[in-house]
Amino acid sequence: MTIKQQLIALILLCSPLFVKAQQDDKGTVKGENFDVVKAYEPVLADAVKVDISPELPSYDDLAKNKPVFNDYYVPSRLLSLTYEPPALKPLPYGEGKGKTKNKITDDLQHLWLRAGFGNLTTPLVDLSISSGKSDKFTVGANAFYNSSRGKLDYQDFSRLGGLAYGKLFVGKNVLGLNASFTQHKLNYYGYNHADTTLIIIPDSIKQRYNTIGAGISIGSALENDAEINYQLSLDYKNFGNLAKAAENNINIYGNIAKSLNENFEIGANSYFYYTKFKKNDFASNLTALNITPTLTYRATFGDFTAGASALLNKSKFYAFPYLNLQAHIIPEKLTLYGIWKKDVIENDYIALATANPFIDDELDIANSLRQDAALV
């Protein structure tokens, strides 16, 4: 041990002899408290990520250990699965150039005009206008005029008319109204114009047909909770000529259909027809009724509808099958159509005079039964 180390040890041994604690008069040592304040500075250890990536075998190892199935057998099991397609919803109208803040209109043209002029002084004007697409209402009108003046006396004729219609969308239904008027003027000029001895009174060969019509309809516009589509309409026409012949027609049409599933649909089509004709003391009336319930099967290869028609024609009842076939032999290229049905054809004075304005207005008219059978 060095001299320096010996001196330090001697001092430490003798220090208790000189250290004296502070005491009061009674010899008690006074106590004191000391508060040590230091900011808390936590230290986080660095995170250690555990590597658990699997070690995948190589392609050669998989090829060597490929299992061999000698007597492995998987039994066949057929399951019946049902698929409920989601309900189809209408797409919103696209925003067009005519859109405003609260209204969107389409870019389609709402005005249609056809005009022409031909020989024998034959003008032609046909005008249609509509309000366009809307989810609230639609209105429109049509007007036409056509006339001609031939080289023969009293050969001139004219046709004019107009139609106004409107549709109001109420919830998932649509309500329709329409009114129409047509007029046809002509002369009975079928005589020998070379015979100068004939005395022709102009008023005696004039003819004019006026038709006033009105109708109302209601039907489904959107899919409803009951999944039922229906249409019902009522049409009325009043027809008259210069000879005081008058006819009133009432037609009621209706159809309804309900889907049972993705393949089957049940429905029914019906119409009721009534006409009353009167000229002087001659009067006649005709009635017709057709009710056809149907069952339709739809698939990817085509549609097939089967039903039966109950026909009533002027108090006589008829029953006849109803068949309608549409088969896609080659999709989008070759389709086979077939139909077998029977209908009552309304032979009223309005229809006959429209097809042949020179028809006699004192004919005893009756309805016809028409049977259609075709496969094309």
Stockholm file with secondary structure:
# STOCKHOLM 1.0

chainA/1-376         MTIKQQLIALILLCSPLFVKAQQDDKGTVKGENFDVVKAYEPVLADAVKVDISPELPSYDDLAKNKPVFNDYYVPSRLLSLTYEPPALKPLPYGEGKGKTKNKITDDLQHLWLRAGFGNLTTPLVDLSISSGKSDKFTVGANAFYNSSRGKLDYQDFSRLGGLAYGKLFVGKNVLGLNASFTQHKLNYYGYNHADTTLIIIPDSIKQRYNTIGAGISIGSALENDAEINYQLSLDYKNFGNLAKAAENNINIYGNIAKSLNENFEIGANSYFYYTKFKKNDFASNLTALNITPTLTYRATFGDFTAGASALLNKSKFYAFPYLNLQAHIIPEKLTLYGIWKKDVIENDYIALATANPFIDDELDIANSLRQDAALV
#=GR chainA/1-376 SS CCHHHHHHHHHHHHGGGTCCCCBCTTSCBCCCCCCCCCCCCCCCCCCCCCCCCCCCCCHHHHHHTCCCCSSCCCCCCCCCCCCCCCCCCCCCCCCCTTCCSSCCCCSSCCEEEEEEEETTTEEEEEEEEECCCCSSEEEEEEEEEEEECCSSTTCCEEEEEEEEEEEEEETTEEEEEEEEEEEEEEECCCSCTTCTTCCCCHHHHEEEEEEEEEEEEEEECSCCTTCEEEEEEEEEEEEEETTSCEEEEEEEEEEEEEESSSSEEEEEEEEEEEEEEEETTEEEEEEEEEEEEEEEEEETTEEEEEEEEEEEETTEEEEEEEEEEEEEEETTTEEEEEEEEEEEECCCHHHHHHHCTTCCTTCCCCCEEEEEEEEC
#=GC SS_cons         CCHHHHHHHHHHHHGGGTCCCCBCTTSCBCCCCCCCCCCCCCCCCCCCCCCCCCCCCCHHHHHHTCCCCSSCCCCCCCCCCCCCCCCCCCCCCCCCTTCCSSCCCCSSCCEEEEEEEETTTEEEEEEEEECCCCSSEEEEEEEEEEEECCSSTTCCEEEEEEEEEEEEEETTEEEEEEEEEEEEEEECCCSCTTCTTCCCCHHHHEEEEEEEEEEEEEEECSCCTTCEEEEEEEEEEEEEETTSCEEEEEEEEEEEEEESSSSEEEEEEEEEEEEEEEETTEEEEEEEEEEEEEEEEEETTEEEEEEEEEEEETTEEEEEEEEEEEEEEETTTEEEEEEEEEEEECCCHHHHHHHCTTCCTTCCCCCEEEEEEEEC
//
